[in-house]
Amino acid sequence: MSTLILGIESSCDDTSAAVLSDGQVLSNVTASQAVHLRYGGVVPELASRAHEQNIIPVVDKALGDAGISADDLSAVAFTRGPGLMGSLLVGVSFAKGFALALGKPIIEVNHLQAHVSAHFIVEEGKERPKFPFLCLLVSGGNSQILLVKDYMDMEIIGQTIDDAAGEAFDKCAKVMGLGYPGGPVINKLANEGDPKAFTFAKPHIAGYDYSFSGLKTSFLYTLRDELKKDPNFIEKNKADLCASLQATVIDILMKNLTRAAKDLGITTVAVAGGVSANSGLRDAFERLHTSRGWDVFVPKFSYTTDNAAMVASAGYRKFEKGIFADMDAAPFSRTVI
Ligand code: KG4
């Protein structure tokens, strides 16, 4: 009999539900929240309310798309944290109530491990990374290098000491008036610009940790100084600014990752999280394969930003090992893996 896992993700501003059968995706439904666009960032209170509105229709559609009924499920997996407390409460409470009514077990999933678990989704003809491997996890809230030793055994060997990579994209986009989220717009404009047009600060930190606050300040100071000379500076140089910013972020990310891989003698690397949708970053990973012969794993676009397929994938691995959560499992906003 197949193992059918319903995954539920509600850690930030995406309400998502997915059904996996023996690790293969049967459905993956996400309702994104447009309500935040006009505020230039996620408003936690509005996110919780939208989750409350979306959760039942999204789960209903995920079950329908999968062609199964709730009674067929083996377990319900949910994101317990980290994330926004009000948002998490909706998904966690729903998962518990739903599972309790069905008499099914629940499985708690760490959101960061879920991003990595996108690489464990079973797809016919598609290889999965062999352990141990390094995963660069880059999103709006995190920038980490994880040493992945097994499905549930992950060690953070480097992480940002201030802003995340996605946050750097979002904040720089905001000062250029490009809207939220900034990453996709910067990516699009960067494709038309010169990555060498401007030089921005890069951090000098021991070990494999990251820092993006210096880059952000350097970007802001460049705009401030140039706008004094020419009020249309941003408009005239938008593409070059985006290309140079994107190239700097990628350079910072890849330097530590490749150094860590060399130090640890690891030649399998993966990337995950919202920023892994960035075409420049994906190309940089592909180059590691062509120039060094490393095994490289880049997720499908649909599994880069927050989604429940990755949650169900992590849940499936826990189910296989018989690891279930208790009904008193409460969400948490911050954590280490
Ligand atoms: O993983 P995610 O959906 O949410 C969390 O932060 O948990 O990541 C969202 C982040 C945002 O900062 C967004 O700007 C960034 O991912 N992002 C991108 C791209 N698409 C999304 N950054 C750069 N290039 C992209 N194409």
Residues whose N, C-alpha, C, O or C-beta is under 5 A from the ligand:
A	BS01	KG4	S139 G140 G141 G166 E167 F169 D170 P181 G182 G183 P184 N187 G273 G274 V275 A277 N278 S279 T304 T305 D306
